[in-house]
Amino acid sequence: MRIDCHQHLWPPRFLDALRRRKTYPYLREWTLHLPGEPPYEVHPAAHDVAKRRQGEEAALALVSLSSPLGIEHLPACEGGELIDVWHESALELGDPFRVWAAASVTDLDPDGLAKVLREERIVGLQLPATALADPAAIARMRPLLDEVQRAGKPVLVHPGPAPVLADPGLPAWWPALVPYVSQLQQAWMAWHVAGRRQRIAFVALAGLAPLHHERLAARGGALGPLDPEVFYETSSYGTRAIDAMVRVVGVDPLVNGSDRPYAEATDPGFGAAFTHALFTANPRHLLTGEPR
C-alpha cells in the first residue's frame, strides 16, 4: 500500500468560500491572491476531485489545507469558518483521500481540535512552520500538540504564509525557495531544542535542516541522538537530496510525499527495500506508531 503523506486538493465548497472573501486570502475566478506572493493562476484540473481521484497512484493520499494561505493565522472569528468548511468538505472526498486537520494558531481551541481528531478519516494535525518558529512558540502550541498526542495521531509541519512582498519583481519561485525553506529550517531547529517525543513530520525534508549538523556543532550545538519520532517528507526533492539526508538521519525517518498538484512523488531508485520503506513502511509508522 503506497501512501502519499502530502497533497493539496480544494473541494468546491472551499473554493467557493475563498471566492467570497474580500481580503487575503481570496480567489477571483481561478486567480489566488496572497499578500506575500504574486497572483497565482490556479489550474482548475488540479482541484477537480474526479480527475484527481482517477489519476491517483497512491492507495492513501493525505490532503491538507494549504498553510501558505495564512488561514490558521487569522483570528478564529474570521478563519474559523474557513477551517470548518475545509474539514467538512475534505472529509466528503472519499477514497483514496484522508485529511490532515487544521486549527487556528492565533486563538487556540484544543477542545474543538479534539472533536475533529476523533473523525476516523482525520489522520492528524497540520501546523504551519510559522507557528513553531522558536521554543516559546512551541510552548504556546502545546495545548494543540497535547490533543494530537492524546488522539494517537501525528503532526505535519508545513510552510506557512510568506511575508509581504517587498519587491514585486522577484521571480515566481522566490516564496517556495526562500521563506518556505527558512521557515522549515527554523521550525526544525526549534523542535530540536524544545520538542518532545511526539510523532511529527516536516515536509520538504525540513528544508534540509539536518544537513547543517556540522555547522550546528561548529557553533556549540549538537545533533545528538536521532529522535525516532521525527520524520522527513520528501516533496520537491530528488535523488541527491534524499541520499544526503539518508547519510545524516538514516532511512527510517523518510516518508513519501508529493505536494500534488505542485509536484510529483520521487522514487530515488535506491532499490526495492528502500522504496518499500519510503512509500509504505515508514509512512505507516508515522501515521499509526506501529512497528515497521
MIDOSE-1310 file (N, C-alpha, C; in nm, 2 decimals, decimal comma, always signed):
residues 292
mrid	+0,08/-0,12/+0,00/+0,00/+0,00/+0,00/+0,09/+0,12/+0,00; +0,09/+0,20/-0,11/+0,17/+0,32/-0,12/+0,09/+0,43/-0,05; +0,16/+0,52/+0,02/+0,10/+0,63/+0,10/+0,17/+0,76/+0,05; +0,09/+0,86/+0,02/+0,14/+0,99/-0,01/+0,10/+1,08/+0,10
chqh	+0,20/+1,12/+0,18/+0,17/+1,19/+0,30/+0,14/+1,34/+0,28; +0,14/+1,39/+0,16/+0,14/+1,54/+0,15/+0,08/+1,58/+0,01; -0,05/+1,61/+0,01/-0,11/+1,66/-0,11/-0,21/+1,78/-0,07; -0,25/+1,85/-0,18/-0,35/+1,96/-0,16/-0,46/+1,94/-0,26
lwpp	-0,58/+1,95/-0,22/-0,70/+1,94/-0,30/-0,81/+2,02/-0,24; -0,85/+2,12/-0,31/-0,95/+2,21/-0,26/-1,09/+2,17/-0,31; -1,18/+2,12/-0,22/-1,31/+2,09/-0,27/-1,39/+2,21/-0,31; -1,50/+2,19/-0,39/-1,57/+2,30/-0,44/-1,62/+2,40/-0,34
rfld	-1,67/+2,35/-0,22/-1,72/+2,44/-0,12/-1,61/+2,52/-0,06; -1,49/+2,47/-0,05/-1,38/+2,55/+0,00/-1,34/+2,66/-0,11; -1,34/+2,62/-0,23/-1,31/+2,72/-0,34/-1,41/+2,83/-0,33; -1,54/+2,80/-0,32/-1,64/+2,90/-0,31/-1,62/+2,99/-0,19
alrr	-1,58/+2,94/-0,08/-1,55/+3,02/+0,04/-1,44/+3,12/+0,02; -1,34/+3,07/-0,05/-1,23/+3,17/-0,09/-1,27/+3,27/-0,18; -1,36/+3,24/-0,27/-1,41/+3,34/-0,37/-1,50/+3,44/-0,30; -1,56/+3,41/-0,19/-1,65/+3,51/-0,12/-1,57/+3,61/-0,05
rkty	-1,44/+3,58/-0,02/-1,36/+3,67/+0,06/-1,33/+3,80/-0,01; -1,32/+3,91/+0,07/-1,28/+4,04/+0,01/-1,14/+4,08/+0,06; -1,08/+4,01/+0,15/-0,94/+4,03/+0,20/-0,86/+3,90/+0,18; -0,73/+3,92/+0,19/-0,64/+3,80/+0,18/-0,68/+3,69/+0,28
pylr	-0,67/+3,57/+0,25/-0,65/+3,51/+0,11/-0,79/+3,51/+0,04; -0,78/+3,53/-0,09/-0,91/+3,52/-0,17/-0,88/+3,47/-0,31; -0,98/+3,42/-0,37/-0,98/+3,38/-0,51/-1,07/+3,47/-0,60; -1,02/+3,51/-0,72/-1,11/+3,58/-0,81/-1,11/+3,49/-0,94
ewtl	-1,22/+3,42/-0,96/-1,23/+3,31/-1,05/-1,12/+3,21/-1,01; -1,01/+3,19/-1,09/-0,91/+3,10/-1,06/-0,78/+3,16/-1,02; -0,78/+3,29/-0,99/-0,66/+3,36/-0,95/-0,65/+3,38/-0,80; -0,55/+3,32/-0,74/-0,53/+3,33/-0,60/-0,45/+3,45/-0,56
hlpg	-0,50/+3,52/-0,46/-0,43/+3,64/-0,41/-0,38/+3,62/-0,27; -0,25/+3,64/-0,24/-0,19/+3,63/-0,11/-0,10/+3,75/-0,09; -0,09/+3,80/+0,03/+0,00/+3,92/+0,05/+0,14/+3,90/+0,02; +0,19/+3,78/+0,04/+0,33/+3,75/+0,03/+0,38/+3,69/-0,10
eppy	+0,29/+3,67/-0,20/+0,32/+3,61/-0,33/+0,25/+3,68/-0,44; +0,31/+3,67/-0,56/+0,24/+3,73/-0,67/+0,11/+3,65/-0,70; +0,01/+3,72/-0,77/-0,11/+3,64/-0,80/-0,08/+3,51/-0,87; -0,15/+3,41/-0,83/-0,12/+3,27/-0,88/-0,24/+3,22/-0,96
evhp	-0,22/+3,18/-1,08/-0,32/+3,12/-1,16/-0,34/+2,97/-1,13; -0,45/+2,94/-1,06/-0,47/+2,80/-1,02/-0,53/+2,73/-1,14; -0,48/+2,61/-1,16/-0,53/+2,52/-1,27/-0,65/+2,45/-1,23; -0,77/+2,48/-1,29/-0,89/+2,41/-1,25/-0,88/+2,26/-1,23
aahd	-0,81/+2,20/-1,33/-0,80/+2,05/-1,32/-0,72/+2,00/-1,20; -0,64/+2,09/-1,14/-0,56/+2,05/-1,02/-0,66/+2,02/-0,90; -0,77/+2,09/-0,90/-0,87/+2,07/-0,79/-1,00/+2,01/-0,84; -0,99/+1,94/-0,95/-1,11/+1,86/-1,00/-1,10/+1,73/-0,93
vakr	-1,20/+1,71/-0,84/-1,19/+1,59/-0,75/-1,19/+1,46/-0,83; -1,28/+1,45/-0,93/-1,29/+1,33/-1,00/-1,17/+1,30/-1,08; -1,11/+1,40/-1,14/-0,98/+1,38/-1,21/-0,87/+1,34/-1,12; -0,86/+1,41/-1,01/-0,76/+1,37/-0,91/-0,77/+1,23/-0,86
rqge	-0,89/+1,19/-0,83/-0,92/+1,05/-0,79/-0,88/+0,95/-0,90; -0,92/+0,98/-1,02/-0,89/+0,89/-1,13/-0,74/+0,88/-1,15; -0,66/+0,98/-1,13/-0,52/+0,98/-1,16/-0,43/+0,95/-1,04; -0,49/+0,92/-0,93/-0,41/+0,89/-0,81/-0,35/+0,76/-0,81
eaal	-0,22/+0,75/-0,78/-0,15/+0,63/-0,78/-0,13/+0,57/-0,64; -0,14/+0,65/-0,54/-0,12/+0,61/-0,40/-0,25/+0,54/-0,35; -0,24/+0,44/-0,27/-0,36/+0,38/-0,21/-0,42/+0,47/-0,10; -0,34/+0,56/-0,04/-0,38/+0,66/+0,05/-0,32/+0,79/+0,02
alvs	-0,39/+0,89/+0,00/-0,34/+1,03/-0,03/-0,39/+1,12/+0,07; -0,30/+1,18/+0,15/-0,33/+1,26/+0,26/-0,33/+1,41/+0,22; -0,45/+1,47/+0,22/-0,46/+1,61/+0,17/-0,47/+1,70/+0,29; -0,42/+1,83/+0,27/-0,42/+1,92/+0,38/-0,45/+2,06/+0,33
lssp	-0,50/+2,14/+0,42/-0,52/+2,28/+0,40/-0,39/+2,35/+0,37; -0,38/+2,43/+0,27/-0,26/+2,50/+0,23/-0,22/+2,60/+0,33; -0,12/+2,58/+0,42/-0,09/+2,67/+0,52/-0,03/+2,81/+0,47; +0,03/+2,81/+0,35/+0,07/+2,94/+0,29/-0,05/+3,04/+0,27
lgie	-0,17/+2,99/+0,27/-0,29/+3,08/+0,26/-0,30/+3,17/+0,38; -0,24/+3,12/+0,49/-0,24/+3,20/+0,61/-0,37/+3,19/+0,69; -0,46/+3,09/+0,66/-0,59/+3,08/+0,73/-0,57/+3,05/+0,88; -0,47/+2,96/+0,91/-0,46/+2,93/+1,05/-0,41/+3,05/+1,14
hlpa	-0,35/+3,15/+1,07/-0,31/+3,26/+1,14/-0,41/+3,37/+1,16; -0,53/+3,36/+1,09/-0,63/+3,46/+1,10/-0,70/+3,44/+1,24; -0,76/+3,55/+1,29/-0,84/+3,54/+1,41/-0,94/+3,43/+1,39; -0,98/+3,36/+1,50/-1,07/+3,25/+1,49/-1,21/+3,30/+1,43
cegg	-1,25/+3,42/+1,47/-1,37/+3,47/+1,42/-1,38/+3,48/+1,27; -1,26/+3,49/+1,20/-1,26/+3,50/+1,06/-1,21/+3,37/+1,00; -1,11/+3,31/+1,05/-1,05/+3,19/+0,99/-1,13/+3,06/+1,03; -1,20/+3,07/+1,14/-1,27/+2,95/+1,19/-1,37/+2,89/+1,09
elid	-1,44/+2,98/+1,02/-1,54/+2,94/+0,92/-1,47/+2,86/+0,80; -1,36/+2,92/+0,76/-1,28/+2,85/+0,65/-1,23/+2,72/+0,69; -1,18/+2,71/+0,82/-1,13/+2,58/+0,87/-1,25/+2,48/+0,88; -1,36/+2,52/+0,92/-1,48/+2,43/+0,93/-1,52/+2,38/+0,79
vwhe	-1,52/+2,48/+0,69/-1,55/+2,44/+0,56/-1,45/+2,34/+0,50; -1,32/+2,36/+0,54/-1,22/+2,27/+0,49/-1,25/+2,13/+0,55; -1,27/+2,12/+0,68/-1,29/+1,99/+0,74/-1,41/+1,92/+0,68; -1,52/+1,99/+0,67/-1,65/+1,93/+0,63/-1,64/+1,88/+0,48
sale	-1,58/+1,97/+0,39/-1,57/+1,93/+0,25/-1,46/+1,83/+0,22; -1,35/+1,84/+0,29/-1,24/+1,74/+0,27/-1,28/+1,60/+0,31; -1,36/+1,60/+0,42/-1,40/+1,46/+0,47/-1,50/+1,40/+0,38; -1,56/+1,47/+0,29/-1,65/+1,42/+0,19/-1,58/+1,37/+0,07
lgdp	-1,45/+1,38/+0,06/-1,38/+1,35/-0,07/-1,39/+1,20/-0,09; -1,39/+1,12/+0,01/-1,39/+0,97/-0,01/-1,25/+0,92/-0,04; -1,25/+0,79/-0,07/-1,12/+0,72/-0,10/-1,06/+0,77/-0,23; -0,93/+0,78/-0,25/-0,83/+0,73/-0,15/-0,78/+0,84/-0,06
frvw	-0,86/+0,94/-0,04/-0,81/+1,06/+0,03/-0,84/+1,05/+0,18; -0,74/+1,09/+0,26/-0,76/+1,11/+0,40/-0,72/+1,26/+0,43; -0,74/+1,31/+0,55/-0,74/+1,45/+0,57/-0,65/+1,49/+0,69; -0,56/+1,58/+0,67/-0,49/+1,65/+0,78/-0,58/+1,76/+0,84
aaas	-0,60/+1,76/+0,97/-0,68/+1,86/+1,03/-0,61/+2,00/+1,03; -0,68/+2,10/+1,04/-0,63/+2,24/+1,05/-0,68/+2,30/+1,18; -0,61/+2,40/+1,24/-0,66/+2,46/+1,36/-0,60/+2,61/+1,36; -0,68/+2,69/+1,42/-0,63/+2,83/+1,44/-0,51/+2,83/+1,53
vtdl	-0,40/+2,90/+1,49/-0,28/+2,91/+1,58/-0,28/+3,05/+1,65; -0,38/+3,13/+1,62/-0,40/+3,26/+1,68/-0,49/+3,25/+1,81; -0,60/+3,19/+1,79/-0,69/+3,16/+1,90/-0,71/+3,01/+1,92; -0,63/+2,96/+2,01/-0,63/+2,81/+2,03/-0,76/+2,76/+2,08
dpdg	-0,80/+2,65/+2,02/-0,93/+2,58/+2,06/-0,90/+2,43/+2,07; -0,83/+2,39/+2,18/-0,79/+2,24/+2,19/-0,92/+2,15/+2,19; -1,02/+2,20/+2,26/-1,14/+2,11/+2,27/-1,21/+2,09/+2,13; -1,21/+2,20/+2,05/-1,26/+2,18/+1,91/-1,17/+2,09/+1,83
lakv	-1,04/+2,10/+1,85/-0,95/+2,01/+1,77/-0,97/+1,87/+1,82; -0,99/+1,85/+1,95/-1,01/+1,71/+1,99/-1,13/+1,64/+1,93; -1,23/+1,72/+1,91/-1,35/+1,67/+1,84/-1,32/+1,63/+1,70; -1,25/+1,72/+1,63/-1,21/+1,69/+1,49/-1,12/+1,57/+1,48
lree	-1,03/+1,55/+1,57/-0,94/+1,44/+1,56/-1,01/+1,31/+1,59; -1,13/+1,31/+1,64/-1,20/+1,18/+1,66/-1,25/+1,13/+1,53; -1,26/+1,21/+1,43/-1,30/+1,16/+1,30/-1,20/+1,06/+1,25; -1,25/+0,94/+1,20/-1,16/+0,83/+1,16/-1,08/+0,87/+1,04
rivg	-1,13/+0,96/+0,95/-1,06/+0,99/+0,83/-0,96/+1,11/+0,85; -0,96/+1,16/+0,97/-0,86/+1,26/+1,00/-0,73/+1,19/+1,05; -0,62/+1,21/+0,98/-0,50/+1,14/+1,01/-0,41/+1,21/+1,12; -0,43/+1,34/+1,14/-0,35/+1,41/+1,23/-0,37/+1,56/+1,21
lqlp	-0,28/+1,64/+1,26/-0,29/+1,79/+1,25/-0,18/+1,84/+1,17; -0,21/+1,93/+1,08/-0,10/+2,01/+1,01/-0,09/+2,14/+1,08; +0,03/+2,18/+1,11/+0,06/+2,31/+1,17/+0,16/+2,39/+1,07; +0,13/+2,52/+1,06/+0,23/+2,60/+0,98/+0,36/+2,61/+1,06
atal	+0,47/+2,60/+0,98/+0,60/+2,62/+1,05/+0,61/+2,75/+1,12; +0,54/+2,85/+1,07/+0,54/+2,99/+1,13/+0,49/+2,99/+1,27; +0,41/+2,88/+1,31/+0,36/+2,87/+1,44/+0,45/+2,79/+1,54; +0,57/+2,75/+1,48/+0,66/+2,67/+1,56/+0,80/+2,73/+1,54
adpa	+0,81/+2,86/+1,54/+0,94/+2,92/+1,50/+1,04/+2,93/+1,60; +1,01/+2,91/+1,73/+1,11/+2,91/+1,84/+1,05/+2,83/+1,95; +1,13/+2,81/+2,06/+1,08/+2,73/+2,17/+0,96/+2,79/+2,24; +0,95/+2,92/+2,24/+0,83/+2,99/+2,30/+0,71/+2,96/+2,22
aiar	+0,72/+2,96/+2,09/+0,61/+2,93/+2,00/+0,56/+2,78/+2,02; +0,66/+2,69/+2,03/+0,62/+2,55/+2,06/+0,55/+2,54/+2,19; +0,59/+2,61/+2,29/+0,52/+2,61/+2,42/+0,38/+2,66/+2,41; +0,37/+2,76/+2,32/+0,23/+2,82/+2,31/+0,14/+2,72/+2,23
mrpl	+0,20/+2,64/+2,14/+0,12/+2,54/+2,07/+0,09/+2,41/+2,15; +0,15/+2,41/+2,27/+0,14/+2,28/+2,35/-0,01/+2,23/+2,37; -0,11/+2,32/+2,39/-0,24/+2,26/+2,41/-0,29/+2,19/+2,28; -0,25/+2,23/+2,16/-0,29/+2,16/+2,04/-0,21/+2,03/+2,03
ldev	-0,08/+2,05/+2,05/+0,01/+1,93/+2,05/-0,03/+1,82/+2,14; -0,08/+1,86/+2,26/-0,13/+1,76/+2,36/-0,25/+1,69/+2,31; -0,34/+1,76/+2,24/-0,46/+1,69/+2,19/-0,42/+1,59/+2,08; -0,33/+1,63/+2,00/-0,29/+1,53/+1,89/-0,22/+1,41/+1,95
qrag	-0,14/+1,43/+2,05/-0,08/+1,31/+2,12/-0,18/+1,23/+2,19; -0,28/+1,29/+2,25/-0,39/+1,21/+2,32/-0,46/+1,12/+2,21; -0,48/+1,18/+2,10/-0,55/+1,11/+1,99/-0,47/+1,00/+1,93; -0,34/+0,99/+1,96/-0,25/+0,89/+1,90/-0,22/+0,92/+1,75
kpvl	-0,22/+1,05/+1,71/-0,20/+1,08/+1,57/-0,08/+1,17/+1,56; -0,03/+1,19/+1,44/+0,09/+1,27/+1,42/+0,06/+1,42/+1,38; +0,17/+1,50/+1,38/+0,17/+1,63/+1,34/+0,24/+1,64/+1,20; +0,20/+1,73/+1,11/+0,27/+1,76/+0,99/+0,30/+1,91/+0,99
vhpg	+0,43/+1,94/+0,97/+0,47/+2,08/+0,97/+0,49/+2,12/+0,83; +0,42/+2,23/+0,79/+0,41/+2,27/+0,65/+0,45/+2,42/+0,65; +0,52/+2,47/+0,54/+0,54/+2,62/+0,54/+0,41/+2,70/+0,56; +0,43/+2,81/+0,63/+0,32/+2,90/+0,65/+0,32/+3,01/+0,55
papv	+0,25/+3,12/+0,58/+0,24/+3,23/+0,48/+0,38/+3,30/+0,46; +0,40/+3,34/+0,34/+0,53/+3,42/+0,31/+0,51/+3,56/+0,36; +0,61/+3,63/+0,40/+0,60/+3,77/+0,44/+0,56/+3,86/+0,32; +0,50/+3,97/+0,35/+0,45/+4,06/+0,24/+0,57/+4,09/+0,15
ladp	+0,54/+4,08/+0,02/+0,64/+4,10/-0,08/+0,69/+4,25/-0,08; +0,82/+4,26/-0,06/+0,88/+4,40/-0,07/+0,92/+4,43/-0,21; +0,95/+4,33/-0,29/+0,99/+4,36/-0,43/+0,90/+4,27/-0,52; +0,80/+4,34/-0,58/+0,71/+4,26/-0,67/+0,78/+4,20/-0,79
glpa	+0,90/+4,24/-0,82/+0,97/+4,19/-0,93/+1,04/+4,06/-0,91; +1,04/+4,00/-0,79/+1,10/+3,88/-0,76/+1,04/+3,76/-0,85; +1,12/+3,66/-0,88/+1,06/+3,55/-0,96/+0,96/+3,48/-0,89; +0,87/+3,41/-0,96/+0,75/+3,34/-0,90/+0,80/+3,23/-0,80
wwpa	+0,92/+3,17/-0,82/+0,96/+3,06/-0,74/+1,02/+3,11/-0,60; +1,04/+3,25/-0,59/+1,10/+3,30/-0,47/+1,04/+3,25/-0,34; +0,91/+3,26/-0,32/+0,85/+3,22/-0,19/+0,88/+3,07/-0,16; +0,87/+2,99/-0,26/+0,90/+2,84/-0,23/+1,04/+2,81/-0,19
lvpy	+1,13/+2,89/-0,24/+1,28/+2,86/-0,22/+1,34/+2,95/-0,10; +1,28/+3,06/-0,07/+1,34/+3,14/+0,04/+1,26/+3,14/+0,17; +1,14/+3,20/+0,18/+1,07/+3,20/+0,31/+1,03/+3,06/+0,35; +0,98/+2,98/+0,25/+0,93/+2,84/+0,29/+1,04/+2,76/+0,34
vsql	+1,15/+2,76/+0,28/+1,26/+2,67/+0,32/+1,31/+2,72/+0,46; +1,33/+2,86/+0,47/+1,38/+2,91/+0,60/+1,28/+2,88/+0,71; +1,15/+2,89/+0,69/+1,05/+2,86/+0,79/+1,07/+2,72/+0,84; +1,09/+2,62/+0,75/+1,10/+2,48/+0,79/+1,23/+2,46/+0,86
qqaw	+1,34/+2,52/+0,82/+1,46/+2,51/+0,90/+1,45/+2,56/+1,04; +1,38/+2,68/+1,05/+1,37/+2,74/+1,18/+1,28/+2,65/+1,27; +1,17/+2,60/+1,22/+1,08/+2,51/+1,30/+1,16/+2,39/+1,34; +1,24/+2,33/+1,25/+1,31/+2,21/+1,29/+1,41/+2,24/+1,40
mawh	+1,48/+2,35/+1,39/+1,58/+2,39/+1,49/+1,50/+2,41/+1,62; +1,39/+2,48/+1,62/+1,31/+2,50/+1,74/+1,27/+2,37/+1,80; +1,22/+2,27/+1,72/+1,18/+2,14/+1,77/+1,30/+2,07/+1,83; +1,42/+2,08/+1,76/+1,54/+2,02/+1,81/+1,58/+2,07/+1,95
vagr	+1,54/+2,19/+1,98/+1,57/+2,25/+2,11/+1,46/+2,22/+2,21; +1,34/+2,23/+2,17/+1,23/+2,23/+2,27/+1,12/+2,12/+2,24; +1,14/+2,04/+2,14/+1,04/+1,94/+2,11/+1,04/+1,83/+2,20; +0,94/+1,75/+2,20/+0,94/+1,63/+2,29/+0,91/+1,51/+2,20
rqri	+0,91/+1,39/+2,26/+0,88/+1,27/+2,19/+0,73/+1,27/+2,14; +0,71/+1,30/+2,02/+0,58/+1,30/+1,96/+0,60/+1,28/+1,81; +0,51/+1,20/+1,75/+0,53/+1,18/+1,60/+0,50/+1,30/+1,53; +0,60/+1,35/+1,45/+0,60/+1,48/+1,38/+0,68/+1,46/+1,25
afva	+0,62/+1,51/+1,14/+0,69/+1,51/+1,01/+0,70/+1,65/+0,96; +0,82/+1,68/+0,91/+0,85/+1,81/+0,84/+0,84/+1,79/+0,69; +0,76/+1,86/+0,62/+0,76/+1,85/+0,48/+0,89/+1,90/+0,41; +0,91/+1,86/+0,29/+1,02/+1,91/+0,21/+1,15/+1,89/+0,28
lagl	+1,17/+1,77/+0,35/+1,29/+1,73/+0,42/+1,33/+1,84/+0,52; +1,23/+1,91/+0,58/+1,26/+2,01/+0,68/+1,35/+2,12/+0,62; +1,34/+2,15/+0,49/+1,43/+2,25/+0,43/+1,58/+2,21/+0,44; +1,60/+2,07/+0,45/+1,74/+2,02/+0,46/+1,81/+2,06/+0,59
aplh	+1,73/+2,10/+0,69/+1,79/+2,14/+0,82/+1,89/+2,05/+0,88; +1,86/+1,91/+0,88/+1,96/+1,82/+0,94/+2,10/+1,82/+0,88; +2,10/+1,87/+0,75/+2,23/+1,87/+0,68/+2,32/+1,98/+0,73; +2,27/+2,06/+0,82/+2,35/+2,17/+0,88/+2,41/+2,12/+1,01
herl	+2,41/+1,99/+1,04/+2,46/+1,94/+1,17/+2,61/+1,98/+1,19; +2,69/+1,99/+1,09/+2,83/+2,02/+1,11/+2,84/+2,17/+1,15; +2,77/+2,25/+1,09/+2,77/+2,40/+1,13/+2,71/+2,41/+1,28; +2,61/+2,33/+1,30/+2,55/+2,33/+1,44/+2,66/+2,29/+1,54
aarg	+2,74/+2,19/+1,51/+2,84/+2,15/+1,60/+2,95/+2,26/+1,61; +2,98/+2,32/+1,50/+3,08/+2,42/+1,50/+3,05/+2,55/+1,58; +2,91/+2,56/+1,60/+2,87/+2,68/+1,67/+2,82/+2,65/+1,82; +2,86/+2,53/+1,86/+2,84/+2,49/+2,00/+2,72/+2,41/+2,03
galg	+2,64/+2,36/+1,92/+2,53/+2,27/+1,94/+2,57/+2,13/+1,91; +2,47/+2,04/+1,90/+2,50/+1,90/+1,87/+2,37/+1,84/+1,81; +2,39/+1,76/+1,71/+2,27/+1,69/+1,65/+2,22/+1,59/+1,76; +2,31/+1,53/+1,83/+2,27/+1,43/+1,93/+2,21/+1,31/+1,88
pldp	+2,15/+1,22/+1,97/+2,08/+1,10/+1,92/+1,96/+1,14/+1,84; +1,94/+1,06/+1,74/+1,83/+1,09/+1,65/+1,70/+1,06/+1,72; +1,60/+1,14/+1,71/+1,47/+1,12/+1,77/+1,39/+1,03/+1,68; +1,35/+0,91/+1,72/+1,28/+0,82/+1,63/+1,14/+0,86/+1,59
evfy	+1,09/+0,97/+1,66/+0,95/+1,02/+1,63/+0,95/+1,13/+1,53; +1,07/+1,18/+1,48/+1,08/+1,29/+1,39/+1,10/+1,23/+1,25; +1,01/+1,27/+1,16/+1,01/+1,22/+1,02/+1,03/+1,33/+0,92; +1,07/+1,30/+0,80/+1,10/+1,39/+0,69/+1,03/+1,35/+0,57
etss	+0,94/+1,44/+0,52/+0,87/+1,41/+0,40/+0,94/+1,47/+0,28; +0,94/+1,40/+0,16/+1,04/+1,42/+0,06/+1,00/+1,52/-0,05; +0,88/+1,58/-0,04/+0,83/+1,66/-0,16/+0,92/+1,76/-0,21; +0,93/+1,77/-0,35/+1,01/+1,86/-0,42/+1,16/+1,84/-0,42
ygtr	+1,20/+1,73/-0,36/+1,34/+1,69/-0,36/+1,36/+1,56/-0,43; +1,48/+1,54/-0,48/+1,51/+1,42/-0,56/+1,62/+1,34/-0,51; +1,69/+1,26/-0,59/+1,78/+1,16/-0,55/+1,90/+1,21/-0,47; +1,96/+1,33/-0,51/+2,08/+1,37/-0,44/+2,04/+1,42/-0,30
aida	+1,93/+1,50/-0,28/+1,89/+1,55/-0,15/+1,85/+1,43/-0,06; +1,78/+1,34/-0,11/+1,73/+1,23/-0,03/+1,85/+1,14/+0,01; +1,95/+1,12/-0,08/+2,07/+1,05/-0,05/+2,15/+1,12/+0,07; +2,16/+1,25/+0,06/+2,23/+1,33/+0,16/+2,16/+1,32/+0,29
mvrv	+2,03/+1,32/+0,29/+1,95/+1,31/+0,42/+1,97/+1,17/+0,48; +1,97/+1,07/+0,40/+1,99/+0,93/+0,45/+2,12/+0,92/+0,52; +2,23/+0,99/+0,47/+2,36/+0,98/+0,53/+2,36/+1,04/+0,67; +2,26/+1,13/+0,70/+2,26/+1,20/+0,83/+2,16/+1,14/+0,92
vgvd	+2,03/+1,11/+0,87/+1,93/+1,06/+0,96/+1,89/+0,92/+0,94; +1,94/+0,86/+0,83/+1,91/+0,72/+0,80/+1,78/+0,71/+0,72; +1,74/+0,58/+0,70/+1,63/+0,55/+0,61/+1,49/+0,56/+0,68; +1,49/+0,52/+0,81/+1,36/+0,50/+0,88/+1,28/+0,63/+0,89
plvn	+1,34/+0,75/+0,90/+1,25/+0,87/+0,92/+1,20/+0,93/+0,79; +1,23/+0,87/+0,67/+1,19/+0,93/+0,55/+1,06/+0,88/+0,50; +0,97/+0,97/+0,46/+0,83/+0,93/+0,42/+0,80/+1,00/+0,29; +0,73/+0,93/+0,20/+0,70/+0,98/+0,07/+0,59/+1,09/+0,08
gsdr	+0,61/+1,19/+0,00/+0,51/+1,30/-0,01/+0,53/+1,36/-0,15; +0,42/+1,40/-0,21/+0,44/+1,46/-0,35/+0,42/+1,61/-0,35; +0,33/+1,67/-0,27/+0,29/+1,80/-0,27/+0,21/+1,83/-0,40; +0,14/+1,72/-0,45/+0,05/+1,74/-0,56/-0,06/+1,85/-0,53
pyae	-0,09/+1,93/-0,62/-0,07/+1,93/-0,76/+0,06/+2,01/-0,81; +0,14/+2,05/-0,71/+0,25/+2,13/-0,74/+0,38/+2,05/-0,78; +0,38/+1,93/-0,75/+0,50/+1,84/-0,78/+0,45/+1,70/-0,77; +0,54/+1,61/-0,81/+0,50/+1,46/-0,81/+0,60/+1,39/-0,72
atdp	+0,56/+1,27/-0,67/+0,64/+1,19/-0,58/+0,77/+1,15/-0,66; +0,88/+1,13/-0,58/+1,01/+1,09/-0,63/+1,05/+0,96/-0,57; +1,08/+0,86/-0,65/+1,14/+0,74/-0,61/+1,29/+0,75/-0,65; +1,38/+0,77/-0,55/+1,52/+0,79/-0,59/+1,59/+0,67/-0,65
gfga	+1,53/+0,55/-0,65/+1,59/+0,44/-0,72/+1,70/+0,37/-0,64; +1,68/+0,36/-0,51/+1,78/+0,30/-0,42/+1,75/+0,15/-0,39; +1,66/+0,09/-0,47/+1,63/-0,05/-0,45/+1,49/-0,07/-0,39; +1,45/-0,20/-0,41/+1,31/-0,23/-0,37/+1,29/-0,21/-0,22
afth	+1,39/-0,25/-0,13/+1,37/-0,23/+0,01/+1,35/-0,09/+0,05; +1,43/+0,00/-0,01/+1,42/+0,14/+0,02/+1,29/+0,20/-0,03; +1,25/+0,16/-0,15/+1,12/+0,20/-0,20/+1,00/+0,16/-0,11; +1,01/+0,04/-0,06/+0,90/-0,01/+0,04/+0,91/+0,07/+0,16
alft	+1,03/+0,10/+0,22/+1,03/+0,18/+0,34/+0,98/+0,32/+0,31; +1,02/+0,39/+0,20/+0,98/+0,52/+0,18/+0,83/+0,54/+0,15; +0,77/+0,45/+0,08/+0,64/+0,46/+0,03/+0,53/+0,39/+0,12; +0,58/+0,29/+0,20/+0,48/+0,21/+0,27/+0,51/+0,20/+0,42
anpr	+0,63/+0,14/+0,45/+0,65/+0,11/+0,59/+0,67/+0,23/+0,68; +0,75/+0,33/+0,63/+0,77/+0,45/+0,72/+0,65/+0,54/+0,73; +0,57/+0,56/+0,62/+0,45/+0,64/+0,64/+0,35/+0,57/+0,73; +0,34/+0,44/+0,72/+0,25/+0,37/+0,81/+0,29/+0,39/+0,96
hllt	+0,42/+0,38/+0,98/+0,47/+0,40/+1,12/+0,44/+0,55/+1,16; +0,46/+0,65/+1,08/+0,43/+0,78/+1,11/+0,28/+0,80/+1,15; +0,19/+0,73/+1,07/+0,05/+0,75/+1,10/+0,00/+0,68/+1,22; +0,05/+0,56/+1,24/+0,00/+0,47/+1,35/+0,09/+0,45/+1,47
gepr	+0,22/+0,47/+1,45/+0,31/+0,44/+1,56/+0,34/+0,30/+1,57; +0,28/+0,21/+1,49/+0,30/+0,07/+1,50/+0,44/+0,04/+1,44; +0,50/-0,07/+1,48/+0,64/-0,11/+1,43/+0,64/-0,12/+1,28; +0,75/-0,09/+1,22/+0,76/-0,10/+1,08/+0,76/-0,25/+1,03
